[in-house]
Amino acid sequence: MKTISIIIPIYNEEKNIKNLFDSLTNLFIGMEVEYVFEFVFINDGSEDNSLEILESLDKSIGKIRIINFSRNFGQQNALKAGYDHCTGDAIICMDADLQNPPDMILQMISLWELGYDIVLCKRKDGNQNSGYLKGLFSRLFYKFLNILSEIRIEHNVPDFRLVDRKVLSELITLKEKDLFYRGIISWVGFKKVVIEYKHIPRDHGKTSYNLLKMMQLAASGITGFSLKPLYLSMLIGLLIILISFIYIFYALIIHYLGRTISGWTSIIVAIMFFGGIQLFFLGVIGVYVGKIFTQVKDRPNYIIKDHIY
């Protein structure tokens, strides 16, 4: 029989775990004759009772594997741990907050059986439940990312997806420390299909993905899949040099004609403007250098405190 692995990162989800697990097990009743189900929970340094609740789950339907991190390493690294340790022929990632509808899994499996290697789930209602500011930032990020990147990354497609074992075999060979799986999934290729679903509001708790974390993920995504920001900084630098030469030429002519150039305000504004551009692109270069620094240290993406089977 084929094995379906369900990877679920957990961070302070004590109020959602039982409801999610019950929804999944009820969904899979009657399917045990065709598939073996493996649940891989990654406890990403939860500070509540998530681990205790995971240990108490009913193991009558499917295998349960709990990977307990030594601390919080972040969602992308939790997904990597799930990918590294699952055994499924098809692997499904989903959040623990029930905002990813469990019943979509049946459609994902059906499309996988039809020959699709990757099934992506897209929110058809966008980011309506995320607030105006986060929704606006998300739209701008993906537009900017797709302008700069050599590959197209779908907007409103979270980490709710199915990948075939042959796709996973390629994913786990990657040595990247700064992970952005939404981009990596687009980069690896293979036969893909996108299906839409309605994003469900959270019943309990609040998301740990605040605006700052979204900005960090955005910086990781842009710098991980494009060198264009570096080329753009060179281009703007050359443009500023050209403007400077034109202004110098203008100043020399004015001086030769015996006139003075007035306007300290315009000079200060120009200095602040060009100084801001320099600091911005210095930050961009710093992000690239930081990624290199993280990579050459070669520290593990995560540390497992213990496995619980």
LINKAQUI-V756419 format. One record per pair of residues at least 12 apart in sequence whose ideal C-beta (glycine too) atoms are under 7 Angstrom apart, sorted by the first residue. I is the first residue (numbers start at 1). J is the second residue. D is the distance in Angstrom with one decimal. If there is no record, write none. Layout:
# LINKAQUI-V756419
i:I j:J d:D
i:I j:J d:D
This chain:
# LINKAQUI-V756419
i:1 j:34 d:6.5
i:1 j:35 d:6.0
i:1 j:36 d:5.3
i:2 j:35 d:5.5
i:2 j:89 d:4.5
i:3 j:35 d:6.9
i:3 j:36 d:4.5
i:3 j:38 d:5.8
i:3 j:87 d:5.9
i:3 j:88 d:4.4
i:3 j:89 d:5.3
i:4 j:35 d:5.0
i:4 j:37 d:5.4
i:4 j:38 d:7.0
i:4 j:88 d:5.4
i:4 j:90 d:5.3
i:4 j:92 d:6.8
i:4 j:109 d:6.6
i:5 j:38 d:4.5
i:5 j:40 d:5.8
i:5 j:86 d:3.8
i:5 j:87 d:6.5
i:5 j:88 d:3.0
i:5 j:91 d:4.6
i:5 j:92 d:6.9
i:6 j:24 d:6.6
i:6 j:37 d:6.8
i:6 j:38 d:7.0
i:6 j:39 d:5.2
i:6 j:40 d:6.8
i:6 j:92 d:5.2
i:6 j:94 d:6.8
i:7 j:40 d:4.8
i:7 j:79 d:6.5
i:7 j:82 d:3.3
i:7 j:86 d:6.1
i:7 j:91 d:6.3
i:7 j:92 d:6.9
i:7 j:93 d:4.7
i:8 j:41 d:5.3
i:8 j:94 d:6.0
i:8 j:96 d:5.2
i:9 j:42 d:4.9
i:9 j:44 d:5.5
i:9 j:75 d:5.3
i:9 j:78 d:3.7
i:9 j:79 d:6.3
i:9 j:96 d:6.9
i:10 j:41 d:5.5
i:10 j:42 d:6.3
i:10 j:43 d:5.0
i:10 j:44 d:6.2
i:10 j:46 d:5.9
i:10 j:50 d:5.1
i:10 j:54 d:6.9
i:10 j:96 d:5.3
i:11 j:44 d:4.5
i:11 j:45 d:6.9
i:11 j:46 d:5.5
i:11 j:72 d:6.6
i:11 j:208 d:5.7
i:12 j:46 d:5.1
i:12 j:47 d:6.0
i:12 j:48 d:4.9
i:12 j:50 d:6.4
i:12 j:205 d:6.9
i:12 j:208 d:7.0
i:13 j:50 d:5.5
i:13 j:96 d:4.2
i:13 j:97 d:6.5
i:13 j:205 d:6.8
i:14 j:48 d:4.4
i:14 j:49 d:4.7
i:14 j:50 d:4.9
i:14 j:53 d:5.6
i:15 j:204 d:3.6
i:15 j:205 d:5.8
i:16 j:96 d:5.3
i:16 j:97 d:5.3
i:16 j:98 d:5.9
i:16 j:204 d:5.5
i:16 j:205 d:6.7
i:17 j:50 d:6.3
i:17 j:53 d:4.9
i:17 j:54 d:6.3
i:17 j:96 d:6.2
i:18 j:53 d:6.3
i:19 j:98 d:6.3
i:20 j:96 d:5.6
i:20 j:98 d:5.6
i:21 j:57 d:5.4
i:23 j:102 d:4.5
i:24 j:102 d:5.4
i:25 j:61 d:4.6
i:27 j:102 d:5.4
i:27 j:103 d:6.4
i:27 j:105 d:6.6
i:27 j:106 d:7.0
i:28 j:61 d:6.0
i:28 j:62 d:6.9
i:32 j:61 d:7.0
i:37 j:61 d:6.6
i:37 j:62 d:3.4
i:38 j:62 d:6.1
i:38 j:63 d:4.7
i:38 j:65 d:6.7
i:38 j:86 d:6.4
i:38 j:87 d:6.1
i:38 j:88 d:5.7
i:39 j:62 d:5.6
i:39 j:63 d:6.9
i:39 j:64 d:4.9
i:39 j:65 d:6.8
i:40 j:65 d:4.9
i:40 j:67 d:6.9
i:40 j:82 d:4.8
i:40 j:85 d:6.4
i:40 j:86 d:5.1
i:41 j:54 d:5.2
i:41 j:66 d:5.0
i:42 j:67 d:4.7
i:42 j:69 d:6.9
i:42 j:78 d:4.2
i:42 j:81 d:5.1
i:42 j:82 d:5.5
i:43 j:66 d:6.4
i:43 j:67 d:6.9
i:43 j:68 d:4.7
i:43 j:69 d:6.2
i:44 j:69 d:5.4
i:44 j:72 d:5.4
i:44 j:73 d:6.2
i:44 j:78 d:4.5
i:45 j:69 d:5.2
i:45 j:71 d:4.5
i:45 j:72 d:3.2
i:51 j:68 d:6.3
i:54 j:66 d:5.1
i:55 j:308 d:6.2
i:65 j:85 d:6.8
i:65 j:309 d:5.7
i:66 j:308 d:3.9
i:67 j:81 d:5.3
i:67 j:85 d:6.1
i:67 j:304 d:5.8
i:67 j:307 d:6.2
i:68 j:304 d:6.8
i:68 j:305 d:4.8
i:68 j:306 d:5.1
i:68 j:308 d:6.5
i:69 j:302 d:5.7
i:69 j:303 d:6.6
i:69 j:304 d:6.4
i:69 j:305 d:6.3
i:70 j:303 d:4.3
i:70 j:305 d:4.4
i:73 j:301 d:6.8
i:73 j:302 d:4.4
i:76 j:179 d:4.1
i:76 j:180 d:6.8
i:76 j:181 d:6.1
i:77 j:179 d:6.6
i:77 j:301 d:4.5
i:77 j:302 d:4.6
i:79 j:93 d:5.9
i:79 j:159 d:6.3
i:79 j:181 d:5.9
i:80 j:179 d:6.1
i:80 j:301 d:5.3
i:80 j:302 d:6.9
i:81 j:302 d:5.2
i:83 j:168 d:5.9
i:83 j:171 d:5.7
i:83 j:172 d:5.7
i:84 j:172 d:5.8
i:88 j:165 d:7.0
i:89 j:165 d:5.1
i:90 j:109 d:6.7
i:90 j:112 d:5.1
i:90 j:162 d:5.7
i:90 j:164 d:6.0
i:91 j:162 d:6.9
i:91 j:163 d:5.3
i:91 j:168 d:5.5
i:92 j:105 d:6.0
i:92 j:108 d:6.3
i:92 j:162 d:4.8
i:93 j:159 d:5.1
i:93 j:160 d:6.5
i:93 j:161 d:5.7
i:94 j:160 d:5.2
i:95 j:160 d:7.0
i:97 j:202 d:5.1
i:97 j:205 d:6.9
i:98 j:200 d:6.2
i:98 j:203 d:6.6
i:99 j:199 d:5.8
i:99 j:200 d:5.0
i:99 j:202 d:6.0
i:100 j:160 d:4.3
i:101 j:197 d:5.6
i:101 j:200 d:6.1
i:104 j:121 d:5.9
i:104 j:197 d:5.1
i:107 j:195 d:6.1
i:108 j:162 d:4.3
i:111 j:193 d:5.5
i:112 j:162 d:5.6
i:112 j:164 d:6.6
i:115 j:191 d:6.7
i:116 j:191 d:5.4
i:116 j:192 d:6.8
i:116 j:193 d:4.7
i:117 j:164 d:4.3
i:117 j:166 d:6.7
i:117 j:167 d:5.3
i:117 j:190 d:3.9
i:117 j:191 d:4.7
i:118 j:161 d:6.6
i:118 j:162 d:7.0
i:118 j:163 d:5.4
i:118 j:167 d:5.9
i:118 j:185 d:6.3
i:118 j:190 d:5.5
i:118 j:192 d:4.4
i:119 j:161 d:6.3
i:119 j:162 d:4.1
i:119 j:193 d:5.7
i:119 j:195 d:6.6
i:120 j:154 d:6.3
i:120 j:157 d:5.1
i:120 j:161 d:5.2
i:120 j:192 d:6.3
i:120 j:194 d:4.7
i:121 j:157 d:6.9
i:121 j:160 d:4.3
i:121 j:161 d:6.3
i:121 j:195 d:5.9
i:121 j:197 d:5.3
i:122 j:154 d:6.2
i:122 j:156 d:5.3
i:122 j:157 d:4.9
i:122 j:194 d:5.2
i:122 j:195 d:7.0
i:122 j:196 d:5.1
i:123 j:156 d:4.4
i:123 j:197 d:6.7
i:123 j:199 d:4.5
i:124 j:196 d:4.0
i:124 j:197 d:6.7
i:124 j:198 d:6.2
i:125 j:198 d:5.8
i:125 j:199 d:5.6
i:126 j:156 d:5.5
i:129 j:199 d:5.9
i:129 j:201 d:5.1
i:133 j:211 d:6.7
i:134 j:211 d:6.0
i:134 j:214 d:6.5
i:137 j:211 d:6.7
i:137 j:214 d:6.2
i:139 j:155 d:6.9
i:141 j:218 d:4.5
i:142 j:155 d:4.0
i:144 j:222 d:7.0
i:145 j:221 d:5.7
i:145 j:222 d:5.6
i:148 j:222 d:6.0
i:148 j:226 d:4.2
i:148 j:228 d:4.4
i:148 j:229 d:6.6
i:149 j:225 d:4.5
i:149 j:226 d:4.8
i:150 j:225 d:7.0
i:150 j:226 d:6.6
i:151 j:186 d:4.8
i:151 j:187 d:5.4
i:151 j:225 d:6.5
i:152 j:186 d:6.4
i:153 j:182 d:5.9
i:153 j:183 d:5.4
i:153 j:186 d:5.0
i:154 j:194 d:6.3
i:157 j:182 d:6.5
i:157 j:194 d:7.0
i:159 j:181 d:6.1
i:159 j:182 d:6.8
i:161 j:185 d:6.6
i:167 j:188 d:6.3
i:167 j:190 d:5.4
i:170 j:188 d:5.3
i:171 j:184 d:6.8
i:171 j:188 d:6.9
i:177 j:294 d:4.8
i:177 j:295 d:5.2
i:177 j:301 d:6.3
i:178 j:220 d:5.3
i:178 j:224 d:6.1
i:178 j:291 d:5.2
i:178 j:294 d:5.9
i:180 j:217 d:6.8
i:180 j:220 d:5.0
i:180 j:221 d:4.5
i:180 j:224 d:5.1
i:183 j:221 d:5.4
i:183 j:224 d:6.1
i:183 j:225 d:4.8
i:187 j:225 d:6.9
i:219 j:287 d:5.5
i:223 j:287 d:5.0
i:223 j:288 d:5.7
i:223 j:291 d:6.2
i:229 j:284 d:4.9
i:230 j:285 d:7.0
i:230 j:288 d:6.8
i:233 j:281 d:3.8
i:233 j:284 d:6.2
i:236 j:277 d:6.4
i:240 j:274 d:6.2
